[in-house]
Amino acid sequence: MNTNQNESPFGEIIYAYTRAQAIADGVQVDVSRVAIEAGIQFPVFLTRRVFDTYVTVPPNVNGQDEAGRLWDVVWMLSFAILKAKQGQNRLPFALYVRNDDRAPQLVKLIAICGALDAGDPRPAITVMLPDEN
């Protein structure tokens, strides 16, 4: 039984991969500046898969740009946050994305609210694909 309240019940941390490392490695993308414009008060990060699949414009897709596609993701996230129940830290949301010259397809994403980084408990939001958590 753990009698020291400052000690983790799981023991000493052997290794931690921080958000700062994930950003430096390109595993996550900080989109907080756009999120602020959309009215989101917390820092927002996209996983590399979300960014590459739904923000980066695929070759031969006309009438799209990265800024507009990023805005769509963040804007739909802001609506999902408005509809979320208090205390909900896992938030599914969806939007339509066109990754070819056919009709847009419905894309489902998950936003998770958690600590900004190891040692920094301020809230931050990470947007990922449903199979990434």
C-alpha positions in Angstrom: 0.0 0.0 0.0 1.3 3.5 -0.9 1.5 5.7 2.1 3.3 8.6 0.5 0.7 10.7 -1.3 3.4 12.2 -3.6 4.4 8.8 -4.9 2.8 7.2 -7.9 0.8 4.0 -7.1 2.4 2.5 -10.2 6.0 3.3 -9.1 8.7 5.4 -10.7 8.3 6.5 -14.3 10.9 4.8 -16.4 10.3 6.7 -19.6 7.9 9.4 -20.8 7.4 10.6 -24.3 6.4 14.3 -23.9 4.2 16.4 -26.2 7.2 18.6 -26.8 9.1 15.6 -28.2 6.1 14.5 -30.3 5.9 18.0 -31.9 9.7 18.1 -32.5 9.5 14.6 -34.0 6.5 15.6 -36.2 4.2 13.1 -34.6 1.8 15.9 -33.5 1.1 19.3 -35.1 0.3 22.4 -33.0 -2.7 24.1 -34.5 -3.5 26.3 -31.5 -3.3 29.6 -33.4 -6.1 28.6 -35.7 -8.0 27.1 -32.7 -7.9 30.4 -30.9 -9.5 32.1 -34.0 -12.3 29.5 -33.8 -12.9 30.3 -30.2 -11.2 27.3 -28.6 -9.4 28.4 -25.4 -7.1 25.4 -24.9 -4.1 24.5 -27.0 -5.0 22.1 -29.9 -2.8 19.5 -31.5 -3.5 17.1 -34.4 -1.9 13.8 -34.8 0.3 13.5 -37.9 -2.1 11.1 -39.5 -5.0 13.5 -39.1 -2.9 16.4 -40.5 -1.6 14.4 -43.4 -4.9 12.8 -44.3 -7.4 15.6 -43.8 -5.4 18.9 -43.8 -2.7 18.3 -46.4 -4.3 18.7 -49.9 -3.9 15.5 -51.8 -2.3 15.7 -55.3 -4.8 16.5 -58.1 -7.5 17.8 -55.8 -8.7 21.1 -57.1 -10.3 24.0 -55.2 -8.8 23.1 -51.9 -6.0 24.7 -49.7 -4.4 23.6 -46.5 -5.6 26.6 -44.5 -9.2 26.0 -45.5 -9.0 22.3 -44.7 -7.4 23.0 -41.3 -10.1 25.6 -40.5 -12.8 23.0 -41.3 -11.3 20.5 -38.8 -10.9 23.1 -36.1 -14.3 24.8 -36.7 -16.1 21.4 -36.4 -14.2 20.7 -33.3 -15.4 24.0 -31.8 -19.0 23.0 -32.5 -18.4 19.6 -30.8 -17.0 21.3 -27.8 -20.0 23.6 -27.5 -22.3 20.5 -27.6 -20.2 18.4 -25.1 -21.4 17.4 -21.7 -19.6 18.8 -18.7 -16.7 16.6 -17.7 -16.5 14.8 -21.1 -12.9 14.4 -22.0 -13.3 12.2 -25.1 -15.3 13.9 -27.8 -16.2 12.3 -31.2 -16.9 14.7 -34.0 -17.3 14.5 -37.8 -16.9 16.6 -40.9 -16.9 16.2 -44.7 -13.6 16.1 -46.5 -12.9 15.8 -50.1 -9.6 13.9 -50.8 -10.3 13.4 -54.5 -12.4 15.0 -57.2 -15.5 13.1 -56.2 -18.1 14.0 -53.5 -16.8 14.8 -50.0 -16.7 11.8 -47.6 -17.8 11.9 -43.9 -14.7 11.7 -41.7 -15.0 10.7 -38.0 -12.4 12.1 -35.5 -11.9 12.0 -31.8 -10.8 14.9 -29.6 -9.3 14.1 -26.2 -8.7 16.6 -23.5 -5.8 15.9 -21.2 -2.7 17.4 -19.8 -0.7 19.8 -22.0 2.5 17.8 -21.3 4.4 15.7 -18.8 4.7 17.9 -15.7 2.2 20.5 -17.1 -1.3 19.7 -16.1 -3.0 22.6 -18.0 -5.6 21.3 -20.4 -4.9 20.7 -24.0 -6.9 18.9 -26.8 -5.5 16.3 -29.1 -7.4 15.4 -32.3 -6.9 11.9 -33.6 -8.4 9.1 -35.7 -10.6 6.7 -33.8 -8.0 3.9 -34.1 -5.1 6.1 -32.7 -6.0 6.1 -29.0 
